[in-house]
Amino acid sequence: MASPYDHDLDKTPANYQPLTPLSFLERSAAVFPDRTAIIHGASRTTYAAFYARARRLASALAKRGIGKGDTVSVMLANTPPMLEAHYGVPMTRAVLNTLNTRLDAAVVAFTLDHAETKVLIVDREFSATIREALSLAKARPLVIDYDDLEFPQDGERLGDLDYEEFLAEGDPDYPWHMPDDEWDAISLNYTSGTTGNPKGVVYHHRGAYLLAQGNVLTGSMPRHAVYLWTLPMFHCNGWCFPWTLSVIAGTHVCLRAVRQKPIWDALADHGVTHLCGAPIVMSTILNAAKQDKRDLDHTVEFFTAAAPPPEAVLAAMADNGFNVTHLYGLTETYGPAVVNDWKTEWDALDGAGRAARKARQGVRYAALEALSVRDPQTMESVPADGETIGEVMFRGNVVMKGYLKNPKASAEAFAGGWFHSGDLGVTHPDGYIQLKDRSKDIIISGGENISSIEVEDVIYKHPAVQAVAVVARPDDTWGETPCAFVELRPGAEATGEEIIEWCRQHLARFKVPRHVVFAELPKTSTGKVQKFVLREMAKAV
């Protein structure tokens, strides 16, 4: 029987508008026009100017024929044009593709072709890579060069247009476009592509809007928070923080490169309240020379993803004025969508108890509808016993639209109505999840599953160890055995046998590494350890 609520209560322009993070900037520019939106070197940009420049960019792109469904790629450091692109490009209903600045030319060329890039904005620092990529690619985009006047670069100009000249073509009052539908694409992010070509992950306006607000809630971010850009904006659109700061009329503090003194100077001089980064960023901060560190008169909130930080690192961060919150997510979930929501009663636990809680990835963001650990074959939830391993799965509005031009991969990722992360984990009785490994990183030795994360956690606790990664090494007898790659702290000493003995004291015998290699760990541009490289190195051990 039809309900009266189903009649004469239709969507109209008055009561329904598509969700988009573009509206956040419009509001902040109207309410706080003179508030500093961007700090870059000695330059300052107000919210009124930020909004006007984004509209100029949109207008200039539209005059060049850019519109719905077109891709605009950018190869930029954490600079103001990168922030402007996050608004100006989708204001034309086009799609923003932020390129990883550390990729090689061949991968960039593949990306330009696969994305069918129409316009390419490039910082002169990366001109050599882009020149080679353009020579390899079939795509022939309009190339716009960006000269960073605050931090000049030596690279050559590749196009006929300078970024500021291009913006001058645009109208600061350009009547930009809302998306036709909040499901429309807003950005395109490519996965790392450790095997085969990278996959293009497509975000929509609705997801970007919700994750941006989710960051505010998760980080308890106050109005006018000050955010330092240590996280690359090309990585999952900077975990959506380019849009998040406009929710609260916060200040972006740009940083071209993650360097110790500039970080400490920014923290102290600009009153930074929040920043994000991989564990390597914490090491960079903590290992700064004494003369480069600055006294802070406030606590700085630090969000980190990837492996949970060791207890010693968390303690050192606290001693230096930081509160660390552990997040978890993937490119396919707009960055972090899970948070280790700390409970005050856990503060009363002993060191081991607190460390056990901190090792968990946690619970879903408020912006995520469902998080579960399931058997990928039966799609049934695993028992919440902290022991039974399953695959971590997501469901909700902050999960990607799918993979661009790859329906097979999209169908596999969404099989059974859930996004399959490829991460293996457990659910604890209180509902918090904890990763045990990537499905491809689990070590199967003599028929027994060994979590590389568990072994790494033990080795991290050795006082001489700064970083560690454990991978499978082929073994004729056992199939696979753990092989540990270790970085020592500056000035520290340890032998492989000492590390192995340490593991014997804290692990079951079959989990103890048979080999220890002391070497610098290969990492991606976002600080994640490249285990596929280590697996190849382990074969030669």
C-alpha positions in Angstrom: 0.0 0.0 0.0 1.3 3.4 -1.0 2.3 5.7 1.8 1.3 9.4 2.0 5.0 10.0 2.3 5.5 8.8 -1.3 3.3 11.5 -2.8 3.7 15.2 -3.5 7.1 15.3 -1.7 9.4 15.3 -4.7 13.0 16.4 -5.1 13.2 20.0 -6.3 16.1 22.4 -6.6 14.9 24.0 -3.4 15.2 20.8 -1.3 17.8 18.7 -3.1 21.3 19.6 -4.4 24.1 17.1 -5.3 26.7 16.9 -2.6 30.1 18.3 -3.6 33.2 19.5 -1.7 33.3 22.5 -4.0 30.6 24.2 -1.9 33.0 24.2 1.1 35.3 26.7 -0.5 32.4 28.9 -1.7 31.1 29.1 1.9 34.5 29.8 3.5 35.2 32.5 0.9 31.9 34.2 1.7 32.1 33.9 5.5 35.8 34.3 6.1 37.1 36.2 3.0 40.1 37.7 4.7 41.1 34.6 6.5 44.5 33.1 5.4 43.8 30.0 3.4 47.3 29.2 2.1 50.8 29.8 3.3 53.6 29.1 0.9 57.0 30.4 1.7 56.5 34.2 2.2 53.3 34.3 0.2 49.8 34.4 1.8 46.5 33.7 0.1 43.2 34.6 1.6 40.0 32.6 1.2 38.6 35.3 -1.1 41.7 35.1 -3.3 41.8 31.3 -3.2 38.2 31.1 -4.4 38.8 33.7 -7.1 41.9 31.8 -8.4 40.1 28.5 -8.5 37.4 30.1 -10.5 40.0 31.7 -12.8 41.4 28.2 -13.4 38.0 26.8 -14.1 37.1 29.6 -16.5 40.4 29.3 -18.4 40.0 25.5 -18.7 36.4 26.0 -19.9 37.6 28.5 -22.6 39.9 25.8 -23.9 37.0 23.4 -24.2 37.4 21.4 -21.0 34.2 20.1 -19.6 32.4 17.1 -18.2 34.3 13.8 -18.4 37.6 15.4 -19.5 40.7 14.6 -17.5 43.1 17.3 -16.3 46.4 15.8 -15.0 48.8 17.6 -12.8 52.4 16.9 -11.8 52.8 19.2 -8.9 54.4 19.3 -5.5 52.5 20.4 -2.4 52.1 24.0 -3.7 49.1 26.4 -4.1 48.3 25.3 -7.7 47.7 21.8 -6.5 45.1 23.1 -4.0 43.6 25.3 -6.7 43.3 22.3 -9.1 41.3 20.4 -6.5 38.6 23.0 -6.9 39.1 24.6 -10.3 39.2 21.4 -12.3 35.9 19.9 -11.0 34.3 23.4 -11.2 34.2 22.6 -15.0 32.7 19.1 -14.3 36.1 17.7 -15.4 38.1 15.1 -13.5 41.4 15.8 -11.7 44.2 13.3 -12.0 47.1 14.0 -9.6 50.3 12.3 -10.8 52.8 10.7 -8.4 55.8 13.0 -8.7 58.2 10.0 -8.1 56.9 7.8 -10.9 59.1 7.0 -13.9 58.4 8.3 -17.3 56.9 5.0 -18.7 54.3 4.8 -16.0 53.4 8.5 -16.4 53.0 7.9 -20.1 50.7 5.0 -19.5 48.7 7.1 -17.1 48.3 10.0 -19.5 47.1 7.7 -22.3 44.8 5.6 -20.1 43.3 8.8 -18.5 43.0 10.4 -22.0 44.5 13.6 -20.5 43.5 16.8 -22.2 45.4 19.3 -20.1 48.7 18.7 -18.1 49.9 21.2 -15.5 53.5 20.5 -14.6 56.0 22.0 -12.0 59.3 22.7 -13.7 61.0 20.4 -11.1 59.5 17.4 -12.9 60.0 18.6 -16.5 62.6 16.0 -17.4 60.3 13.1 -16.4 57.3 14.7 -18.2 59.3 15.4 -21.3 60.2 11.8 -21.6 56.7 10.7 -20.7 55.2 12.9 -23.5 57.6 11.4 -26.0 56.4 7.9 -25.0 52.7 8.7 -24.8 50.1 8.9 -27.5 48.2 11.6 -25.6 48.9 15.2 -26.7 47.6 17.3 -23.9 47.8 21.1 -23.6 50.9 21.6 -21.4 51.0 24.4 -18.8 54.2 25.1 -16.9 54.2 26.2 -13.2 57.1 28.3 -11.9 57.3 28.3 -8.1 58.5 31.8 -7.4 58.9 31.1 -3.7 61.2 28.1 -4.4 62.5 28.4 -7.9 63.3 25.3 -9.8 65.8 24.7 -12.7 63.7 22.5 -15.0 62.9 23.6 -18.5 59.6 24.8 -19.8 57.7 22.3 -21.8 54.6 24.2 -23.0 53.7 27.5 -24.5 51.8 28.7 -21.4 52.9 29.7 -17.9 50.4 28.8 -15.1 49.9 32.5 -14.1 49.4 33.5 -17.7 46.8 30.8 -18.1 45.0 31.9 -15.0 45.0 35.5 -16.3 42.8 34.2 -19.2 40.1 33.2 -16.7 37.3 35.1 -15.0 37.5 35.4 -11.1 33.7 35.6 -11.1 33.2 32.6 -13.3 29.8 31.0 -12.7 31.2 27.5 -12.0 29.1 24.3 -12.3 27.8 22.0 -9.6 28.0 18.4 -10.7 24.9 17.2 -12.6 24.9 14.3 -10.1 26.8 13.7 -6.9 27.8 10.3 -8.4 29.8 12.2 -11.2 33.5 11.6 -11.1 35.6 14.3 -9.3 39.1 12.7 -9.4 41.2 9.8 -10.7 43.9 8.2 -8.6 46.2 5.5 -9.9 47.2 2.6 -7.7 50.9 1.8 -7.3 50.9 -0.9 -9.9 53.5 -3.2 -8.3 52.4 -5.9 -10.8 51.3 -4.9 -14.3 49.9 -1.5 -15.1 48.4 0.6 -12.3 44.6 0.8 -12.0 42.7 4.0 -12.2 40.5 4.5 -9.1 37.6 6.9 -9.7 36.2 9.1 -6.9 32.8 10.8 -7.0 31.7 14.2 -5.5 29.5 12.5 -2.9 32.4 10.4 -1.5 34.8 13.4 -1.5 32.2 15.5 0.4 31.6 12.9 3.0 35.3 11.9 3.6 36.3 15.5 3.9 33.7 16.0 6.6 34.7 12.6 8.1 38.3 13.9 8.5 37.0 16.9 10.6 35.0 14.6 12.9 37.7 11.9 13.2 40.4 14.5 13.9 38.2 16.7 16.1 39.5 19.5 13.9 38.4 23.0 15.2 37.5 26.0 13.1 40.6 27.6 11.6 42.8 24.6 12.2 46.3 24.9 10.7 47.4 21.9 8.6 50.9 21.2 7.4 51.3 19.4 4.1 53.8 16.6 4.8 51.5 14.1 3.1 51.7 14.3 -0.7 48.5 15.7 -2.2 48.9 13.3 -5.1 48.2 10.4 -2.7 44.5 9.7 -2.6 44.0 13.5 -3.1 45.9 14.1 0.1 43.4 11.9 2.0 40.8 14.5 0.9 42.3 17.1 3.2 42.5 19.7 0.3 38.7 19.7 0.7 38.6 19.2 4.4 40.3 22.5 5.3 37.6 24.4 3.5 35.0 22.9 5.8 36.5 24.7 8.8 38.1 27.6 7.0 41.5 26.3 8.0 44.9 27.2 6.8 47.0 25.1 4.4 50.8 25.3 5.1 52.4 24.1 1.9 55.7 22.2 2.0 57.6 21.3 -1.2 59.6 18.6 0.4 59.6 16.7 3.7 62.7 18.2 5.4 63.4 18.4 9.1 64.1 22.1 9.7 61.3 23.4 7.5 58.9 21.1 9.3 59.9 22.3 12.8 59.9 25.9 11.7 56.4 25.6 10.2 55.1 23.8 13.4 56.4 26.7 15.6 56.0 29.7 13.3 52.5 29.0 12.0 51.0 27.2 15.0 50.4 24.0 13.0 47.6 22.0 14.7 47.4 18.9 12.4 49.5 16.9 9.9 49.5 13.5 8.3 52.1 11.1 7.1 53.6 7.6 6.9 55.8 6.4 9.8 58.9 7.7 7.9 57.6 11.3 8.5 57.6 10.6 12.3 61.2 9.4 12.0 62.1 12.5 10.1 60.6 14.7 12.8 62.2 12.8 15.7 65.6 12.5 14.2 66.0 16.2 13.5 69.2 17.8 14.9 68.8 19.4 18.3 69.4 22.8 16.9 66.6 22.4 14.3 63.9 21.4 16.8 61.7 24.1 18.2 59.7 24.4 21.4 55.9 24.0 20.8 53.3 25.6 23.1 50.5 23.3 22.0 49.9 19.6 21.1 50.1 18.8 17.4 47.7 16.1 16.1 49.5 13.6 13.9 47.6 11.1 11.7 49.5 8.1 10.4 48.5 5.1 8.3 50.3 1.9 7.3 51.9 -0.2 10.0 51.0 0.8 13.6 53.9 2.8 15.1 56.0 1.0 17.8 55.4 2.0 21.4 58.8 3.6 21.6 58.0 5.8 18.6 54.7 6.8 20.1 56.3 7.7 23.4 59.0 9.8 21.6 56.3 11.6 19.6 54.4 12.4 22.8 57.6 13.7 24.4 58.1 16.0 21.4 54.6 17.4 21.6 52.6 15.2 19.2 49.5 13.1 19.7 49.4 10.2 17.2 46.2 8.7 15.8 46.4 5.6 13.8 44.3 5.4 10.6 43.8 2.8 7.9 42.4 2.8 4.4 43.2 2.3 0.8 43.2 4.4 -2.4 39.9 2.7 -3.2 38.4 4.2 0.0 39.5 7.8 -0.6 42.4 7.3 1.8 41.7 6.6 5.5 38.2 5.3 6.4 39.1 3.4 9.6 40.4 4.9 12.8 41.9 3.5 16.0 39.3 5.4 18.2 41.2 5.5 21.5 39.2 4.9 24.7 40.2 6.8 27.8 40.0 3.6 29.9 42.8 2.2 27.9 45.1 4.8 29.4 45.1 2.8 32.6 46.5 -0.3 31.0 50.1 -1.3 31.3 52.6 -0.7 28.5 51.9 -4.0 26.9 48.2 -3.5 27.1 48.3 -0.1 25.5 50.6 -1.3 22.8 48.1 -4.1 22.0 45.3 -1.6 21.6 47.4 0.7 19.5 48.3 -2.1 17.1 44.7 -2.3 16.0 43.5 -0.5 12.9 40.2 0.2 14.6 36.6 1.0 13.7 34.9 2.6 10.7 34.9 6.4 10.1 31.5 8.0 10.7 31.4 8.5 6.9 31.7 4.8 6.2 28.6 2.6 6.4 30.1 -0.8 7.1 33.4 -2.4 7.9 33.7 -6.2 8.3 36.2 -9.1 8.3 34.7 -11.9 6.2 35.6 -15.2 4.6 36.1 -14.3 0.9 34.7 -17.6 -0.2 31.5 -17.8 1.8 31.2 -14.0 2.4 30.2 -14.8 6.0 31.6 -12.7 8.9 34.4 -14.4 10.8 33.9 -14.8 14.6 34.9 -11.7 16.6 37.5 -13.7 18.6 40.6 -11.8 17.7 42.0 -15.1 16.2 40.1 -16.1 13.1 41.6 -14.5 10.0 39.5 -13.2 7.1 39.6 -10.5 4.5 38.8 -6.9 5.5 35.9 -5.5 3.5 34.2 -2.1 3.2 30.8 -0.9 2.2 29.6 2.6 1.8 29.7 6.0 0.2 33.4 6.5 0.6 34.2 3.5 -1.6 35.3 4.3 -5.2 33.0 4.2 -8.2 35.3 1.6 -9.6 38.4 1.2 -11.8 38.5 3.2 -15.0 38.1 1.1 -18.1 38.5 -2.1 -16.1 35.1 -3.7 -15.5 36.6 -7.1 -14.7 38.7 -5.7 -11.9 35.8 -3.6 -10.6 33.5 -6.7 -10.5 36.1 -8.7 -8.6 36.7 -5.9 -6.1 32.9 -5.6 -5.4 32.1 -9.3 -5.4 29.3 -10.2 -3.0 28.3 -6.5 -2.5 31.4 -5.6 -0.5 34.7 -4.0 -1.5 37.5 -6.6 -1.0 40.6 -4.9 0.4 43.0 -7.7 -0.1 44.1 -7.2 3.5 43.8 -10.1 6.0 42.7 -9.3 9.6 40.8 -10.3 12.6 37.9 -8.8 14.6 38.3 -8.4 18.3 35.4 -9.0 20.7 34.9 -5.2 21.1 34.5 -4.9 17.3 37.9 -3.3 16.5 39.7 -4.9 13.6 43.4 -5.6 13.3 45.4 -6.3 10.2 47.4 -9.5 10.1 48.8 -9.1 6.6 48.2 -8.5 3.0 46.8 -11.6 1.4 49.9 -11.7 -0.8 52.3 -11.1 2.1 51.2 -13.9 4.4 54.0 -16.4 4.8 53.1 -20.1 4.6 55.8 -22.2 6.2 55.3 -25.9 6.6 51.5 -25.4 6.1 51.4 -22.8 9.0 50.4 -19.2 8.3 52.8 -16.6 9.6 51.8 -13.0 9.9 54.7 -10.8 8.7 53.2 -7.9 10.8 53.4 -10.0 13.9 57.1 -10.8 13.3 57.8 -7.2 12.4 56.2 -6.0 15.6 58.5 -8.1 17.7 61.7 -7.0 15.8 60.6 -3.3 16.0 60.8 -3.6 19.8 64.5 -4.5 19.7 66.3 -1.3 21.0 68.7 -1.2 18.1 66.0 -1.4 15.3 64.7 1.7 13.5 62.7 0.0 10.8 62.0 -3.6 9.7 60.1 -5.5 7.0 59.6 -9.3 6.9 58.8 -11.2 3.7 58.7 -14.8 2.5 61.9 -16.4 1.3 61.5 -19.6 -0.7 62.7 -22.7 1.1 63.0 -26.3 -0.3 62.0 -27.9 2.9 59.3 -25.6 4.4 58.0 -23.9 1.2 58.7 -20.5 2.7 60.4 -19.1 5.7 60.5 -15.5 7.1 63.3 -13.3 6.0 63.8 -10.0 7.9 65.2 -6.8 6.4 66.4 -4.4 9.2 67.5 -0.8 9.4 69.4 0.0 12.6 69.1 3.2 14.5 72.0 5.7 13.9 74.9 4.6 16.0 73.3 1.3 17.1 74.8 -2.1 16.5 73.3 -5.6 16.3 74.1 -8.8 14.6 71.7 -11.1 12.7 72.0 -13.7 15.4 71.1 -11.2 18.0 67.9 -10.3 16.1 67.1 -14.0 15.7 67.6 -14.7 19.3 65.4 -11.8 20.2 62.7 -13.3 18.1 63.1 -16.7 19.7 62.3 -15.1 23.0 59.1 -13.6 21.8 57.8 -15.8 19.0 56.9 -19.4 18.3 59.9 -21.2 16.8 58.3 -21.6 13.4 57.7 -17.8 13.1 61.4 -16.9 13.8 63.2 -15.5 10.7 65.9 -17.8 9.3 67.7 -14.9 7.7 68.3 -11.3 8.7 69.6 -8.7 6.2 70.7 -5.2 7.3 69.8 -2.8 4.5 67.9 0.4 3.8 64.3 -0.5 3.1 63.0 0.4 -0.4 60.0 2.7 0.0 57.3 4.3 -2.2 57.0 8.0 -2.5 54.4 7.9 0.3 56.8 6.0 2.7 55.3 2.5 2.3 57.8 -0.3 2.2 58.0 -2.0 -1.2 57.7 -5.6 -0.1 57.7 -6.8 -3.7 61.3 -5.5 -4.1 62.3 -7.2 -0.8 60.8 -10.6 -1.9 63.1 -10.5 -5.0 66.0 -9.6 -2.7 65.1 -12.4 -0.4 65.4 -15.0 -3.2 69.1 -14.0 -3.5 69.9 -14.3 0.2 
